[in-house]
Amino acid sequence: MKRHLKNMDYPLLVIILLLSLFGVVMVYSASFVYAGIDPNISDSAYYFKRQRLWLMLGLAVFFVISMFSYRRLGQLVPIIFIVSIIFLILVAIPQIGVVNNGARRWLDFKLFLFQPSELAKIAMVLYFAKAYTNKQDRLHKFNDGVLPPLLILGGVFFLIVLQPDFGTATSILISCGIILLFAGVRLIHLIGLGAVALAIAAPLIVFSEYRMERLTSFLDPFSDPSGDGYQLIHSLIAIASGEINGVGLANSVQKSGFLPEAHTDFIMSVIAEELGLLGVLFVVGMFMIFMYKGVLIAKRAPDQFGRLLALGITFQIISQAIINMGAISGLLPITGITLPLISYGGSSLLITFAFLGILMNIAIKGNIARGYNREEEPDTTNQTYQTAK
C-alpha cells in the first residue's frame, strides 16, 4: 500500500479530481431548474445529490482498482468479456431492456439503471490489449494474428448499434483501432481494415432513417428548427451567448426548458453559456493534459500489455470527449454520448473511474519498474516484456 501510494501519478490524480469536481458543480447548475419543475422530483438538488453520491462511489472504485495489478486484471478478461456480452444481449430483449427517448440501452437493477455498453468499453479495451499482446509474433499474418479479435469487435459493435447507440459503438471502435495501430499491425492491413469499416458504416447510416435524420440535421439544423435541428440550434445559441466570460454560473437561459438533456449530453453547452470561452478552454485544456499523461504512462509502461491498455483507455475517454464536444458545437452529428467525468450519469461515471483506476495502476507499475523505488522492487521491465511476448 505504502509503495503504491508513493508511486502514484499525482498530476493525473489532480486532473481527475478537477474534472470530476467541476462536473458535480456543473451538473447542479445545469439541472436545478429542470429538477425544480419536474412533478416527479421534489428536490431541485436531486441530480446534484445523486451525482455527488456516484462521484464518491467512483472515487472508491478508482482507488481500489488502482491498487489491483492490471496484469491480474488481464487474467479476468474472459469473465469480464462474457458478462458484458450477456448484458448486451439482455438489453436487446424487449421485456428486459429499458427504453428511454426511443433507445433501448439500459437494464433496470431497481436501485439504478445500468448501461451495458459502458461495461463493453472496458471489456473490449482489455480484450484487444490482451489479444494483441499475445499475438505479437503473429501480427504479420492477417487471418491468424489480426482478424480473430476484429470479428469479436464486429459482433459487439453490431449489438450496441442495435440499441441504437452509434456514438458509443464508434468510441469503442476508435479505442480498439488505436490499440491495433500501436500493436504493430502492418500498414497494408490497417488501410484495408479502414476501407472495410467505411464500407460497413456507410450502409448503416444511409439505410437508417434515424441516423440519416441525425446526419442531415447536423449539416443543416435550421432546415428543421422545431424538429431534428432543435437540440443543435439551442446548443449553438447557448455557446454564442457565453462569449468570452459567460453569463455567470447558474445563469444559463437555455437550460430553462429550451435545451434538452442540459445536464447530460449537452452539459458542455451550459458550460459555454455560463462560463464562456474561458470555461470551454479549461475543459479542453484538462482533456488535452489528460491525453498527454495517458500517452506518457503508456510509453513508460513496464510491458506491452500495459502499453496497449493505457493507450486504449486514454483514447476511449478522449474519443468520447471529442464526439460530445463536436456534437454540441455542430462539428459532428449528435450521438447522445456524454462528456466523461462531467456529464450526469451513474454507470458511465463508475466505468470511467474504473478505467482511470486501471490507468493509474499502469502508471504505478511503470514508476516502480523505472526505479523510483529500487530498494523495494527491482526494475523488471525487460523480463516482464519478454513474458508478455
Secondary structure, 3 states (H helix, E strand, C coil): CHHHHHCCCHHHHHHHHHHHHHHHHHHHHHHHHHHHHCCCCCCCCHHHHHHHHHHHHHHHHHHHHHCCCHHHHHHCHHHHHHHHHHHHHHHHCCCCCEEECCEEEEEECCCCEECHHHHHHHHHHHHHHHHHHHCHHHCCCHHHHHHHHHHHHHHHHHHHHCCCCHHHHHHHHHHHHHHHHHHCCCHHHHHHHHHHHHHHHHHHHHCCHHHHHHHHHHHCHHHCCCCCCHHHHHHHHHHHHHCCCCCCCCCCCCCCCCCCCCCCCCHHHHHHHHHHHHHHHHHHHHHHHHHHHHHHHHHHCCCHHHHHHHHHHHHHHHHHHHHHHHHHCCCCCCCCCCCCCCCCCHHHHHHHHHHHHHHHHHHHHHHHHHHHCCCCCCCCHHHHHHHHC
